[in-house]
Amino acid sequence: MCRNIKPLFNFDPPATDEEIHDAALQFVRKLSGTTRPSKRNEVAFERAVNSIARCAHELLTSLETSQPPRDREEVAAKARAKTALRFA
């Protein structure tokens, strides 16, 4: 799995359209094996990003949970602490 794609479900505030688009972009980059498509493939690349972003948005809005929303800062702090231990 792409390390740059972060979980977006069940956060307060909810994931923004920009965050969803960025995750879709990372996914397409991983699948295609390139960060910037050639001129010939730009349209297909962008169409894929938009399609995946729409699907991801639909998924995130339709998922349900009984858990309380997670705090973004708390999750980020845990990730930083885990990274500090790993690379210390």
Secondary structure as GFF3:
##gff-version 3
##sequence-region A 1 88
A	DSSP	beta_strand	11	12	.	.	.	ID=ss1
A	DSSP	alpha_helix	17	32	.	.	.	ID=ss2
A	DSSP	three_ten_helix	39	41	.	.	.	ID=ss3
A	DSSP	alpha_helix	42	62	.	.	.	ID=ss4
A	DSSP	beta_strand	70	71	.	.	.	ID=ss5
A	DSSP	alpha_helix	72	87	.	.	.	ID=ss6
###
